[in-house]
Amino acid sequence: MSKLMVIPNKKEDINIILNKDIEGIILGVKDLSIYELSLDIDDIIEIASTTDKKICIAINKMIHNSDLELVKEVLSKIKNSKVSGILFYDLGVFNLIKKLDIDKELILSQEHLNASTKSNLFYYNKGIKSSYITSDITFDEIRKIKENTKMNIYYTVYGYLPIFYSRRLLLTNYFKYIDKEKHDNRYYIFNNDLRYMVIEHNFGTIIYSPLVNMINEIDKLSNIDNLIIDLSYNNDIDIIDKYLNKEHMDNTYTGFFDKKTIYKLRGGNNE
């Protein structure tokens, strides 16, 4: 039976979310996360100490040498706290976790990577028992990973998915190139009827997918351990209750959930 995990968008909504019938929440760590809501680690530890719900931290930006001392500080602080798990992108974080002998749930989250059974088996044998599976693959492929590995699977069922990252400040550079003033750090590009959000952070630029919503597929996903509702950049808290009640919604976008990727080669052959 799947459990619901939520990524909050606002600090003031955290208690409201924790009072719902969910497993827990994932909170980004300030200066180390790509999530819109990122908190100081001391605040996260305080939240974890006041609830029986699962509280995981996210250290999911690309880590540079200048970030290492902060990562060590954060990991040292949570070692003996009630924080349940660590969601991480960079394997350098995993190495630091091992050096500091931290006993927490480790959740590998690499967006477009770790998309096969063999890669998940590799990381499982290295001591990483949970995997935030990429949304770039179909449900059949996700199901095979679940059936053929012992991984505790996390999967996004609602939210904007990062589909492209650049270390460059692309919005700033674009407006400089067209000689116009940039008024915001969030803009949109369009492909037919689909809208893609572009956000410039201090660590680079991310392009996000249209809003993914798997609510009508919830029964198919019942064997996936943890279903994530990501409220980043979309603070619709009511969607949690809709998922709990398995409400049907019209005109939902499901990304690659049931769409195989087909490469058309020269000569017209498909593979």
One Martini backbone bead per residue (centre of mass of N, CA, C, O) as a GRO file, in nm:
protein
  271
    1MET     BB    1   0.094   0.037   0.025
    2SER     BB    2   0.079   0.356  -0.021
    3LYS     BB    3   0.254   0.658   0.055
    4LEU     BB    4   0.237   0.996   0.158
    5MET     BB    5   0.437   1.261   0.034
    6VAL     BB    6   0.539   1.604   0.116
    7ILE     BB    7   0.615   1.919  -0.050
    8PRO     BB    8   0.636   2.212   0.065
    9ASN     BB    9   0.588   2.580   0.005
   10LYS     BB   10   0.517   2.664   0.311
   11LYS     BB   11   0.578   2.707   0.639
   12GLU     BB   12   0.273   2.767   0.738
   13ASP     BB   13   0.175   2.468   0.617
   14ILE     BB   14   0.300   2.231   0.776
   15ASN     BB   15   0.089   2.166   1.000
   16ILE     BB   16  -0.145   2.111   0.811
   17ILE     BB   17  -0.011   1.872   0.663
   18LEU     BB   18   0.060   1.693   0.921
   19ASN     BB   19  -0.265   1.662   0.988
   20LYS     BB   20  -0.267   1.466   0.776
   21ASP     BB   21  -0.298   1.144   0.605
   22ILE     BB   22   0.031   1.110   0.624
   23GLU     BB   23   0.364   1.024   0.645
   24GLY     BB   24   0.510   1.302   0.529
   25ILE     BB   25   0.804   1.515   0.480
   26ILE     BB   26   0.992   1.737   0.260
   27LEU     BB   27   1.292   1.935   0.330
   28GLY     BB   28   1.472   2.189   0.244
   29VAL     BB   29   1.797   2.307   0.252
   30LYS     BB   30   1.957   2.575   0.299
   31ASP     BB   31   2.167   2.607   0.010
   32LEU     BB   32   2.091   2.269  -0.079
   33SER     BB   33   1.828   2.337  -0.257
   34ILE     BB   34   1.562   2.340  -0.517
   35TYR     BB   35   1.349   2.425  -0.339
   36GLU     BB   36   1.146   2.679  -0.257
   37LEU     BB   37   1.149   2.544   0.024
   38SER     BB   38   1.406   2.652   0.254
   39LEU     BB   39   1.561   2.551   0.554
   40ASP     BB   40   1.690   2.561   0.839
   41ILE     BB   41   1.812   2.299   1.013
   42ASP     BB   42   1.701   2.383   1.293
   43ASP     BB   43   1.404   2.396   1.204
   44ILE     BB   44   1.378   2.100   1.117
   45ILE     BB   45   1.450   1.971   1.388
   46GLU     BB   46   1.211   2.098   1.538
   47ILE     BB   47   0.987   1.969   1.372
   48ALA     BB   48   1.072   1.670   1.429
   49SER     BB   49   1.031   1.697   1.753
   50THR     BB   50   0.689   1.754   1.711
   51THR     BB   51   0.665   1.470   1.550
   52ASP     BB   52   0.565   1.143   1.409
   53LYS     BB   53   0.636   1.218   1.146
   54LYS     BB   54   0.802   1.213   0.857
   55ILE     BB   55   1.137   1.361   0.826
   56CYS     BB   56   1.294   1.500   0.544
   57ILE     BB   57   1.584   1.584   0.376
   58ALA     BB   58   1.716   1.816   0.119
   59ILE     BB   59   2.019   1.750  -0.084
   60ASN     BB   60   1.959   1.852  -0.433
   61LYS     BB   61   2.208   1.984  -0.524
   62MET     BB   62   2.486   2.073  -0.670
   63ILE     BB   63   2.799   2.008  -0.543
   64HIS     BB   64   3.047   2.212  -0.410
   65ASN     BB   65   3.324   2.288  -0.243
   66SER     BB   66   3.180   2.535  -0.093
   67ASP     BB   67   2.954   2.324   0.043
   68LEU     BB   68   3.087   2.112   0.237
   69GLU     BB   69   3.072   2.240   0.521
   70LEU     BB   70   2.764   2.257   0.528
   71VAL     BB   71   2.706   1.960   0.493
   72LYS     BB   72   2.854   1.866   0.748
   73GLU     BB   73   2.687   2.032   0.946
   74VAL     BB   74   2.411   1.912   0.882
   75LEU     BB   75   2.480   1.612   0.934
   76SER     BB   76   2.571   1.648   1.230
   77LYS     BB   77   2.295   1.761   1.337
   78ILE     BB   78   2.110   1.499   1.245
   79LYS     BB   79   2.227   1.238   1.367
   80ASN     BB   80   2.054   1.285   1.667
   81SER     BB   81   1.785   1.316   1.535
   82LYS     BB   82   1.440   1.291   1.404
   83VAL     BB   83   1.540   1.265   1.140
   84SER     BB   84   1.483   1.018   0.893
   85GLY     BB   85   1.600   1.150   0.614
   86ILE     BB   86   1.806   1.156   0.299
   87LEU     BB   87   1.794   1.361   0.024
   88PHE     BB   88   2.001   1.303  -0.272
   89TYR     BB   89   2.224   1.373  -0.551
   90ASP     BB   90   2.511   1.376  -0.453
   91LEU     BB   91   2.767   1.143  -0.391
   92GLY     BB   92   2.924   1.318  -0.187
   93VAL     BB   93   2.713   1.294   0.035
   94PHE     BB   94   2.737   0.990   0.077
   95ASN     BB   95   3.035   0.994   0.169
   96LEU     BB   96   2.981   1.171   0.421
   97ILE     BB   97   2.782   0.983   0.560
   98LYS     BB   98   2.985   0.753   0.600
   99LYS     BB   99   3.206   0.913   0.759
  100LEU     BB  100   2.975   0.997   0.988
  101ASP     BB  101   2.790   0.759   1.060
  102ILE     BB  102   2.489   0.768   0.937
  103ASP     BB  103   2.151   0.664   1.053
  104LYS     BB  104   1.963   0.682   0.765
  105GLU     BB  105   1.759   0.737   0.525
  106LEU     BB  106   1.847   0.679   0.184
  107ILE     BB  107   1.777   0.909  -0.098
  108LEU     BB  108   1.799   0.878  -0.429
  109SER     BB  109   1.815   1.194  -0.633
  110GLN     BB  110   1.854   1.224  -1.012
  111GLU     BB  111   1.608   1.244  -1.203
  112HIS     BB  112   1.762   1.116  -1.498
  113LEU     BB  113   1.870   0.895  -1.330
  114ASN     BB  114   1.839   0.589  -1.222
  115ALA     BB  115   1.653   0.401  -1.468
  116SER     BB  116   1.730   0.107  -1.356
  117THR     BB  117   1.777  -0.198  -1.224
  118LYS     BB  118   2.091  -0.204  -1.210
  119SER     BB  119   2.135   0.069  -1.067
  120ASN     BB  120   1.969  -0.003  -0.813
  121LEU     BB  121   2.138  -0.248  -0.731
  122PHE     BB  122   2.401  -0.100  -0.695
  123TYR     BB  123   2.306   0.101  -0.468
  124TYR     BB  124   2.203  -0.109  -0.270
  125ASN     BB  125   2.489  -0.246  -0.232
  126LYS     BB  126   2.599   0.044  -0.109
  127GLY     BB  127   2.338   0.133   0.102
  128ILE     BB  128   2.096   0.228  -0.084
  129LYS     BB  129   1.740   0.180  -0.014
  130SER     BB  130   1.648   0.446  -0.172
  131SER     BB  131   1.436   0.569  -0.458
  132TYR     BB  132   1.398   0.847  -0.673
  133ILE     BB  133   1.227   0.813  -0.940
  134THR     BB  134   1.216   0.878  -1.247
  135SER     BB  135   0.990   1.047  -1.493
  136ASP     BB  136   1.126   0.932  -1.779
  137ILE     BB  137   0.954   0.679  -1.729
  138THR     BB  138   0.755   0.423  -1.726
  139PHE     BB  139   0.552   0.228  -1.544
  140ASP     BB  140   0.666  -0.045  -1.638
  141GLU     BB  141   0.959   0.028  -1.553
  142ILE     BB  142   0.899   0.079  -1.257
  143ARG     BB  143   0.780  -0.199  -1.191
  144LYS     BB  144   1.042  -0.359  -1.254
  145ILE     BB  145   1.213  -0.230  -1.037
  146LYS     BB  146   1.037  -0.319  -0.798
  147GLU     BB  147   1.037  -0.636  -0.865
  148ASN     BB  148   1.388  -0.646  -0.898
  149THR     BB  149   1.403  -0.499  -0.621
  150LYS     BB  150   1.452  -0.360  -0.276
  151MET     BB  151   1.351  -0.091  -0.321
  152ASN     BB  152   1.250   0.216  -0.193
  153ILE     BB  153   0.996   0.390  -0.352
  154TYR     BB  154   0.993   0.703  -0.521
  155TYR     BB  155   0.714   0.914  -0.657
  156THR     BB  156   0.582   1.144  -0.870
  157VAL     BB  157   0.227   1.267  -0.880
  158TYR     BB  158   0.287   1.583  -0.806
  159GLY     BB  159   0.414   1.836  -1.020
  160TYR     BB  160   0.710   1.989  -1.097
  161LEU     BB  161   0.956   1.896  -1.333
  162PRO     BB  162   1.282   1.864  -1.384
  163ILE     BB  163   1.437   1.890  -1.729
  164PHE     BB  164   1.649   2.135  -1.684
  165TYR     BB  165   2.004   2.228  -1.642
  166SER     BB  166   2.193   2.532  -1.560
  167ARG     BB  167   2.459   2.717  -1.439
  168ARG     BB  168   2.346   2.935  -1.589
  169LEU     BB  169   2.204   3.266  -1.639
  170LEU     BB  170   1.971   3.266  -1.875
  171LEU     BB  171   1.784   3.508  -1.827
  172THR     BB  172   1.996   3.725  -1.799
  173ASN     BB  173   2.131   3.672  -2.076
  174TYR     BB  174   1.882   3.716  -2.255
  175PHE     BB  175   1.811   4.012  -2.171
  176LYS     BB  176   2.085   4.120  -2.253
  177TYR     BB  177   2.069   4.041  -2.554
  178ILE     BB  178   1.778   4.208  -2.599
  179ASP     BB  179   1.779   4.469  -2.427
  180LYS     BB  180   1.627   4.391  -2.146
  181GLU     BB  181   1.439   4.379  -1.866
  182LYS     BB  182   1.442   4.192  -1.573
  183HIS     BB  183   1.152   4.127  -1.353
  184ASP     BB  184   1.218   3.815  -1.311
  185ASN     BB  185   1.274   3.452  -1.216
  186ARG     BB  186   0.997   3.396  -1.387
  187TYR     BB  187   0.916   3.203  -1.674
  188TYR     BB  188   0.772   3.121  -2.008
  189ILE     BB  189   0.727   2.843  -2.223
  190PHE     BB  190   0.604   2.720  -2.546
  191ASN     BB  191   0.432   2.402  -2.656
  192ASN     BB  192   0.177   2.469  -2.775
  193ASP     BB  193  -0.023   2.383  -2.491
  194LEU     BB  194   0.246   2.391  -2.336
  195ARG     BB  195   0.389   2.483  -2.016
  196TYR     BB  196   0.714   2.621  -1.925
  197MET     BB  197   0.909   2.663  -1.653
  198VAL     BB  198   1.140   2.937  -1.571
  199ILE     BB  199   1.413   2.927  -1.331
  200GLU     BB  200   1.619   3.152  -1.151
  201HIS     BB  201   1.892   3.087  -0.968
  202ASN     BB  202   2.190   3.121  -0.796
  203PHE     BB  203   2.278   2.818  -0.933
  204GLY     BB  204   2.073   2.866  -1.180
  205THR     BB  205   1.877   2.690  -1.434
  206ILE     BB  206   1.526   2.586  -1.457
  207ILE     BB  207   1.325   2.353  -1.632
  208TYR     BB  208   0.982   2.284  -1.632
  209SER     BB  209   0.719   2.111  -1.633
  210PRO     BB  210   0.430   2.046  -1.646
  211LEU     BB  211   0.168   1.963  -1.454
  212VAL     BB  212   0.168   1.685  -1.268
  213ASN     BB  213  -0.112   1.427  -1.263
  214MET     BB  214  -0.190   1.096  -1.105
  215ILE     BB  215  -0.481   1.051  -0.978
  216ASN     BB  216  -0.599   0.838  -1.202
  217GLU     BB  217  -0.340   0.623  -1.117
  218ILE     BB  218  -0.340   0.526  -0.814
  219ASP     BB  219  -0.398   0.217  -0.837
  220LYS     BB  220  -0.143   0.140  -1.004
  221LEU     BB  221   0.050   0.264  -0.753
  222SER     BB  222   0.016   0.069  -0.493
  223ASN     BB  223   0.326  -0.064  -0.509
  224ILE     BB  224   0.431   0.208  -0.437
  225ASP     BB  225   0.561   0.329  -0.155
  226ASN     BB  226   0.609   0.649  -0.250
  227LEU     BB  227   0.405   0.935  -0.287
  228ILE     BB  228   0.463   1.252  -0.440
  229ILE     BB  229   0.375   1.580  -0.329
  230ASP     BB  230   0.460   1.872  -0.512
  231LEU     BB  231   0.424   2.222  -0.405
  232SER     BB  232   0.613   2.355  -0.580
  233TYR     BB  233   0.482   2.638  -0.730
  234ASN     BB  234   0.205   2.489  -0.591
  235ASN     BB  235  -0.038   2.577  -0.338
  236ASP     BB  236  -0.237   2.297  -0.341
  237ILE     BB  237  -0.348   2.148  -0.063
  238ASP     BB  238  -0.616   2.003  -0.159
  239ILE     BB  239  -0.478   1.768  -0.319
  240ILE     BB  240  -0.437   1.576  -0.084
  241ASP     BB  241  -0.737   1.500  -0.038
  242LYS     BB  242  -0.782   1.395  -0.327
  243TYR     BB  243  -0.585   1.159  -0.295
  244LEU     BB  244  -0.712   1.027  -0.042
  245ASN     BB  245  -1.003   1.007  -0.216
  246LYS     BB  246  -0.967   0.946  -0.521
  247GLU     BB  247  -1.017   1.164  -0.723
  248HIS     BB  248  -1.143   1.280  -1.011
  249MET     BB  249  -0.970   1.425  -1.302
  250ASP     BB  250  -0.944   1.648  -1.553
  251ASN     BB  251  -0.691   1.715  -1.762
  252THR     BB  252  -0.432   1.546  -1.720
  253TYR     BB  253  -0.077   1.534  -1.669
  254THR     BB  254   0.165   1.240  -1.721
  255GLY     BB  255   0.378   1.233  -1.920
  256PHE     BB  256   0.565   0.917  -1.925
  257PHE     BB  257   0.383   0.698  -1.795
  258ASP     BB  258   0.243   0.608  -2.109
  259LYS     BB  259   0.523   0.699  -2.274
  260LYS     BB  260   0.723   0.610  -2.507
  261THR     BB  261   1.044   0.627  -2.621
  262ILE     BB  262   1.118   0.739  -2.959
  263TYR     BB  263   1.361   0.665  -3.204
  264LYS     BB  264   1.443   0.818  -3.511
  265LEU     BB  265   1.605   0.691  -3.769
  266ARG     BB  266   1.776   0.664  -4.027
  267GLY     BB  267   1.539   0.527  -4.265
  268GLY     BB  268   1.276   0.494  -4.049
  269ASN     BB  269   1.359   0.353  -3.799
  270ASN     BB  270   1.245   0.208  -3.493
  271GLU     BB  271   1.358   0.206  -3.116
   0.00000   0.00000   0.00000
